[in-house]
Amino acid sequence: MDFLYRFAAEDQFQGFLDNAQTWFSEHGLNILFIISGSWLIGKIAIAVVHGVLINAMKEHYFKSDSDRKKRADTLHGLISAVIKIAVLLVATAMIIDELGINTAPLLASAGVMGVALGIGAQSFIKDFVSGIFIISENQFRVGDVVELEAGAAAPVSGSVESITIRTTILRDINGIRHHIPNGNITIASNSTIGFSLINETLVVDQSTDLQKLTDIINQIGAEMSKDPSTGPFIKEQLNMAQIAGYNERGITVSIRGKTAPGKQWAIKAEFYSRLQPELKKAKIKVPVAPVLAGQGK
């Protein structure tokens, strides 16, 4: 009897293997082909679209190669996401069909659930449409430094890491990653598009010879414009713009200039590093704000 039971079990197991082998030969290979083919088609489509975008962007439409690259990277990210979703949906439908599942009940259920899901999808549609306008209007691109206001929340500043079909991702100066729904963005302030301005105020002692101070500032600005390390990034030389007036600490002067987009911080830092020893050499005093009692504890 044990022999008969063992024989029957082996026969059932062999039948299962035969059925599995038959199913795999008829359907499994097709499913593997669909998955691998979808992955390959997605990769090729994304590469082709990226190449078309690069070739379609005429150089005279952009002020610099950096602007052109930012625009291409931004469009590439969004279009890649759309292609991946489209390929996934088509591949899923083909696999369901290959499995022999009747899709009619699923479609009927989807129609019933569509009303309920439509309410929840409103925010997604809003985010998606807002993202399309952000990109089409070139409000900001991947790599730009921006400040975004999203509803009643405090503004968030940082470098744009990516713009997806739903969110904008910023990395702030502390390394924190912020995900902001595109539909919530009310004001977008871009610090790195077209050009950037330097508009600094400097307070000096009331006894300062203003002509000497003007000469120092303008001379440093001229040297930086000619310096190979800083000159290519300066569009308008830094100079003494105006004497703004007096305050409780001394005389306020304004220093202004124009730089390539995103280079204002580096140029400003270099300017002050050159200005400090020149002020010391000319014995021009920069008043220090008094420290209040208990401050810094």
C-alpha positions in Angstrom: 0.0 0.0 0.0 2.8 2.4 0.8 4.3 1.7 -2.6 1.0 2.6 -4.2 0.7 5.8 -2.3 4.2 6.8 -3.1 3.7 5.9 -6.7 0.5 8.0 -6.9 2.2 11.0 -5.2 5.1 10.7 -7.6 2.7 10.5 -10.5 0.8 13.7 -9.3 4.1 15.5 -8.8 5.2 14.5 -12.3 1.9 15.7 -13.6 2.4 19.0 -11.9 5.8 19.4 -13.4 4.5 18.6 -16.8 1.7 21.1 -16.4 4.1 23.8 -15.1 6.5 23.1 -18.0 3.7 23.3 -20.5 2.4 26.6 -19.0 5.9 28.1 -18.9 6.5 27.2 -22.5 3.1 28.6 -23.6 2.9 31.7 -21.3 6.0 32.1 -19.1 8.4 32.8 -22.0 5.9 35.4 -23.4 5.7 37.1 -20.0 9.4 37.2 -19.7 9.6 38.6 -23.2 7.0 41.3 -22.4 8.9 42.3 -19.2 12.4 42.4 -20.9 11.0 44.0 -24.0 9.2 46.7 -22.0 12.3 47.5 -20.1 14.4 47.7 -23.3 11.8 49.8 -25.1 11.6 52.2 -22.2 15.3 52.7 -22.1 15.5 53.3 -25.9 12.5 55.7 -25.8 14.1 57.7 -23.0 17.5 57.9 -24.7 15.9 58.9 -28.1 13.7 61.6 -26.4 16.7 62.9 -24.5 18.7 63.1 -27.8 15.9 64.9 -29.6 15.6 67.4 -26.7 19.3 68.2 -26.9 19.2 68.7 -30.7 16.0 70.6 -30.6 17.4 73.2 -28.1 19.0 75.7 -30.3 22.0 77.5 -28.7 20.7 81.0 -29.4 17.6 80.3 -27.2 19.8 80.0 -24.1 22.2 82.4 -22.6 24.7 79.7 -21.6 25.5 76.0 -21.9 24.5 75.8 -18.2 21.0 77.1 -18.9 20.7 74.7 -21.8 21.8 71.7 -19.7 19.4 72.6 -16.8 16.5 72.9 -19.3 17.3 69.5 -20.9 17.7 67.8 -17.5 14.4 69.1 -16.3 12.5 68.0 -19.4 14.3 64.7 -19.4 13.2 63.9 -15.8 9.5 64.7 -16.5 9.3 62.9 -19.9 11.2 59.9 -18.6 8.6 59.5 -15.8 5.7 59.7 -18.3 7.4 57.1 -20.6 8.0 54.8 -17.7 4.3 55.0 -16.6 3.0 54.4 -20.1 5.3 51.4 -20.7 4.3 50.0 -17.3 0.6 50.3 -18.0 0.9 48.7 -21.5 3.1 45.8 -20.1 0.7 45.2 -17.3 -2.3 44.9 -19.7 -0.3 42.5 -21.9 0.7 40.3 -19.0 -2.9 40.2 -17.7 -4.1 39.2 -21.2 -1.4 36.5 -21.4 -2.5 35.1 -18.1 -5.9 34.6 -19.5 -7.6 36.9 -16.9 -10.9 38.3 -18.1 -10.4 42.1 -18.0 -14.1 42.9 -18.5 -15.0 42.6 -14.7 -11.8 44.6 -13.9 -12.8 47.4 -16.3 -16.4 47.4 -14.8 -14.9 47.7 -11.3 -12.6 50.4 -12.5 -15.6 52.3 -13.8 -17.4 52.1 -10.5 -14.2 53.0 -8.5 -13.3 55.8 -10.9 -15.8 58.2 -9.3 -14.4 57.6 -5.8 -10.8 57.7 -7.0 -11.4 60.8 -9.1 -12.0 62.8 -5.9 -8.7 61.6 -4.5 -6.9 62.1 -7.8 -7.8 65.8 -8.0 -4.7 66.8 -6.0 -2.6 64.6 -8.2 -4.0 66.2 -11.4 -3.5 69.7 -9.9 0.2 68.8 -9.1 0.7 67.3 -12.5 -0.7 70.3 -14.4 1.2 72.8 -12.2 4.4 70.9 -12.9 3.7 71.1 -16.7 3.3 74.9 -16.4 6.4 75.2 -14.3 8.5 73.4 -16.9 6.8 74.9 -20.0 7.2 78.5 -18.6 10.8 77.7 -17.6 10.1 79.1 -14.1 13.0 77.0 -12.6 15.1 74.1 -13.7 17.0 71.2 -12.1 20.1 72.8 -10.6 18.6 76.2 -10.0 18.7 77.8 -6.5 15.1 78.9 -5.6 12.8 80.0 -2.8 9.4 78.4 -3.0 6.3 79.6 -1.1 3.7 76.8 -0.7 0.5 78.1 0.8 0.6 79.1 4.5 3.9 77.2 5.1 7.1 79.0 5.5 9.2 79.6 2.3 11.7 76.9 1.5 15.0 77.7 -0.2 17.5 75.3 -1.8 18.8 73.8 -5.0 16.4 72.0 -7.2 17.3 68.3 -7.3 14.4 67.2 -9.5 10.9 68.0 -10.8 8.7 65.0 -11.0 5.2 64.7 -12.3 3.9 65.5 -8.8 6.6 67.2 -6.7 9.5 69.5 -6.8 12.5 68.3 -4.7 14.8 70.8 -3.0 18.0 70.3 -1.1 18.6 73.2 1.3 21.9 74.5 2.6 21.8 72.2 5.6 21.4 69.1 3.3 17.7 68.6 4.2 15.6 67.3 1.3 12.2 69.0 0.9 9.4 67.5 -1.2 6.9 70.2 -2.3 3.7 69.3 -4.2 3.8 71.4 -7.5 0.1 72.4 -7.0 0.9 74.0 -3.6 3.6 76.4 -5.0 2.2 79.9 -5.0 5.4 81.9 -5.5 8.7 80.7 -7.0 11.7 83.0 -6.7 14.7 82.0 -8.9 18.2 83.2 -8.0 20.0 81.5 -10.8 18.3 82.3 -14.1 19.5 84.8 -16.8 21.9 86.7 -14.5 22.4 87.4 -10.8 22.9 90.7 -9.0 25.1 91.7 -6.1 23.6 94.5 -4.0 25.6 95.0 -0.8 25.6 97.6 1.8 28.7 98.5 3.8 28.8 100.7 6.9 32.0 102.7 7.6 33.1 105.1 10.3 31.9 108.7 9.9 35.5 109.9 9.7 36.1 107.9 6.5 37.4 109.6 3.4 34.6 108.6 1.0 36.7 109.3 -2.2 39.4 106.9 -0.9 36.8 104.3 -0.1 35.3 104.7 -3.6 38.7 104.3 -5.2 39.4 101.1 -3.2 36.0 99.5 -4.1 36.2 100.4 -7.8 39.8 99.2 -8.0 39.0 95.8 -6.5 36.0 95.5 -8.9 38.2 96.3 -11.9 40.9 93.8 -10.8 38.3 91.0 -10.3 36.9 91.7 -13.8 40.3 91.2 -15.3 41.2 88.2 -13.2 40.9 84.9 -15.2 39.5 83.1 -12.2 36.7 85.6 -11.6 36.4 87.7 -14.7 34.4 85.2 -16.8 31.7 85.2 -14.2 31.3 89.0 -13.9 28.9 90.7 -16.3 29.1 94.1 -14.8 32.0 95.3 -12.7 31.4 95.7 -8.9 31.6 99.3 -8.0 30.5 102.0 -5.5 26.8 102.6 -6.5 25.9 105.3 -4.1 26.3 106.8 -0.6 23.0 105.8 1.0 23.3 108.1 4.1 24.0 108.0 7.8 22.8 105.7 10.5 23.6 105.2 14.2 26.8 103.3 13.3 28.2 105.4 10.6 28.0 106.1 6.8 26.2 103.5 4.6 27.4 102.9 1.1 26.0 100.6 -1.6 28.1 98.2 -3.7 26.6 96.7 -6.9 27.5 94.4 -9.7 26.1 91.7 -12.1 27.3 88.2 -12.4 26.6 85.0 -14.3 23.6 83.1 -12.8 24.4 81.4 -9.5 27.9 83.0 -9.2 26.9 85.9 -7.0 27.9 84.2 -3.8 31.3 83.1 -4.9 32.1 86.6 -6.4 30.8 88.4 -3.3 33.0 86.2 -1.0 36.0 86.9 -3.1 35.3 90.6 -3.2 35.1 90.8 0.6 38.3 88.8 1.0 40.1 91.4 -1.1 38.3 94.4 0.4 39.2 93.6 4.1 43.0 94.0 3.9 42.6 97.1 1.7 40.4 98.8 4.3 42.8 97.9 7.0 45.7 99.3 5.0 43.8 102.5 4.4 42.8 102.7 8.1 39.2 102.7 7.2 37.1 101.5 10.2 34.1 99.3 9.8 32.0 99.7 13.0 31.0 96.6 14.9 27.5 96.3 16.3 27.6 96.4 20.1 27.0 93.1 21.9 24.0 93.3 24.2 24.3 92.0 27.8 23.5 88.3 27.9 23.8 87.9 24.1 25.6 84.8 22.9 25.0 82.8 26.2 
